[in-house]
C-alpha cells in the first residue's frame, strides 16, 4: 500500500522589539534568571497589560510580505492551560479573530515550484523556560522570556514531504529576517517550529491521525524528525496498528521521537476573549504606511540579481536566501568585481570556510574580498595564490595586500625571468618536449606544473603556458 504524507507547520517567530508585548520589560537574551520581569509579565493580581504598538506593526509587515489578508478588526483571547512556566495559568493569544488571515508563499524543491497556504498569523506572548537540574530531580523556572512577543504562523496542510516542509521553513525564516522583525536565531529559540504530520492511503481525501513534533530548533532537526515520523507511521499502518494523536519531542541524540503528552484540541484550552485588552482596530492608512516601509524581499531580490547582475537562478537563490549574504555580495560587486566572479567565490571559498556560521561573523569584509579578487584580475597574484591568501584572511582578518607583501606572493610576470626557467625545464625534459612536438598537447600541464613548482606558485599561469608553447615550437 502506498501512502501520502501530509504536513502542516506552526512556526513561532520571536519579535526583536526592545520590550515585551504587554509591559516595558527588556527582551534581551541571556540576562540572569528572572531579572527581566515585572508584576505584569509575572501575572500579579490587579495588573493591566498595555499592547506594544511595534508588535502590531510587525504582524502587519509579515502579513503583507506573505500576501495575506490583514484583519482590520482583531482580538486577543485567553488560552487556558497550567504549566510551571506560565504564571498566570493562561497565555494571552489570539484565536477566532487573528490579526492576519489567509495568505501564501511559494517554495521550490528540486526545480518544482509550489504554493503553500497560510491559514493565519496571530500575536501572542511567550511562556517562561524550565531549566532541569542535571544532578537533582528538580526544575528551575526562569520567567525572563514570559511576555516576549511572538508571531505564530500556521500553515495549511499543503506540504507532502519533509523536503517541502524545510523549504517552507527556510523561506519564512528568510522573510522575517529581511523584514527585520526577528533575528531568526534558532539556537536561542527565536525561530522555532512545531510540525503536524499524518499519513493517508494515496487517493484518500480524509486526513489520517496526526501527531505533533514539538519545538524543533534547526532545519536539520526538522528534516530528520519528519523523515523518522514518516517511517514510523508507515510501519505502524502496514502492521495494522493505530496511530495515536499525541505530542512528540524530537531527541536528536537518539535520532528518534519520544512521546510527550496527548495532543490537545482547541476546545481543551477553553478560549475566550481577553477582558483586559480592547479589540485591535487597524486603519487602511496604517496598512498603507507599513506597506510603503517594506524592504525588498527575497523573491524580488532574486529576480533583480538575475536581471541586473546576469546571475544564473541557482546563484541568485543561494545569495538571496540570507539578507546579510545578499548585502555582502552587492558590496563586493559595487567595488568593481565582476558579479559572476564574486558569486563563484562566495558560493565556494567563502561559504565553505564559514562552516555554517553567519556571514556577520566573517573576519573578511566585503571590501577585503573585493580587493583580493581585483588583485587576481590585475594579475598581481594568481587564482591559486588568492585561495591561500583568502585562508589567511579568514584566520587573521588582515588585508590581502598586507598578506601578499609579508609572504612575498606577488605574481611573477617578468617575461625574461620566466623564459629562463622555461628553457631550463625544457632542457631537463627532452622526452616530454619531443612528445609535445609530436602532438601530445596534454603534456603542457606537466611543463606548467614544473614551472609553478620552481616559482612556488607565483608564476603567471597564462604567461607560462604561452612561453612554453613558443619555446617548444621553435
Phi, psi and omega in degrees: 000135178264140181241151175252134179273137178235122184231136170230144183245144170242112185251133177252117176253117179279123184284145183266040172292157181287329182235170185287176188288328184236005180210180184266011180291148181290149177257010183302133181280145172090009179287160177305145183308136174061025179265341179253063183222161178207174181304330181288307183284346174274354176072034179292149180299140173088356181274156180234130178284152174232124186290134177282117183300325181297331178293316179298317181296321178296320179296319178297317179303311182294323177299315179294321182291338180253019176055041185258164176280129174266117180280113183298332179241118178218164191214147175274152179225161175263126178254108190270121169200161187240121181207149186303332182266012179241087190299330183280342186082004174206158177250132176277113186222198172230148184232272186278346180232071181283164182287331181234132179258216187304138176205192180195155169222157181257135176240168177220128178228123180053041177081358181256124180269145182210143178264128178252126181282146173251125181284315186191158170227125181227158179271145174198170177261149177278159174269181178279201183223133175267131177247113185273127181292132182280345183254307182261154181281058180226160176234143179253148183249123175250117185259016177301322184281344181301127179089358175295134185287136178235151162246124176260124180253114183255122181270164167285158178282061188260353183269140187242009178199157175302326181295319177294321180297317180292321178297319178295316180297316180294322181295315178294323178301316179295319183297313182294330178285321176299320180290340181076021182261348182209138180282348175071012183287102185286329180294327179269001178084012181288338180218108185224165193222137167247139182238128172262128185221139176213163175238149176214151177303141179303130181098343180280136180277323183289142177287153173278179177288129186261153169241159181240123174267124194257141166050055175272134189239029170203152179299322181294319179296320178298314180300309183294319181296317180292320178298318179296316184291327174298314180296316183298312182292322179297315180299318180295317181294320179292332178273003179079014180275161181262131176284132180262133176287114184205166176261131183243150172251141178270127178256099184293336180289320179267352181057047179206164177266153180228140182293135180251308180192170174294143183285128179276153169254173184302322183293340179292338182269353177050055179300142167206155183304136181289120183285348183270350184233132177284156175302151180264124178246127185246126181276157175299325180296320179296316180300316181293324177298317178292319181302319181292339181270355183294137177280176172293126185265168187308313182295320179293318181293321178300312180298321180292321179298324179290316184281316185282321184256355179068027182280146172297159182301320182302313180298314184296320179297314183293316184289332180264003179293340179224129184299317181294325177294317179296317179296320179300313180301314183294328177290324177295315181294322181298337180277359175111004179278140177300137187302313183294322178295317178296318179299313181300316181294319182291321183283339180254284186297310187293306183294327177295316183284337176293332177054043176088353179286163179289148178298333179293340179270358184288134180284340181271117180281161176304321180297321180291318179295318179296322178298318179298313183292327177290330176295324176292316182298325181272005180064023175289320174225161178276165177299324180293315178297323181301322179294322177293317179297320182297319178299321178294319179298318179297329182276318189256335184079008181286158174291149181297324180300320180296315182293317180298319180289316181298323184258007178052058184254010182297135186295137178277115180234016178279115187298317182294321179296316180290324182297325179296319180289322178301313180299320180297317181292318180296319180296328181277350183225064184296325181296314180295324179297318179292322177300319179296317181294337179269010173106359179275080187293336182295343181291347179301325178301324178296313183296314180296322178298321177297319180294318179297324180294319182288330180261009181056040175079007186267353181288145174292112187298323180292317178295320179300315180299314181296320181293322178294317179301315181297313183291321182284342181270346182284000000 
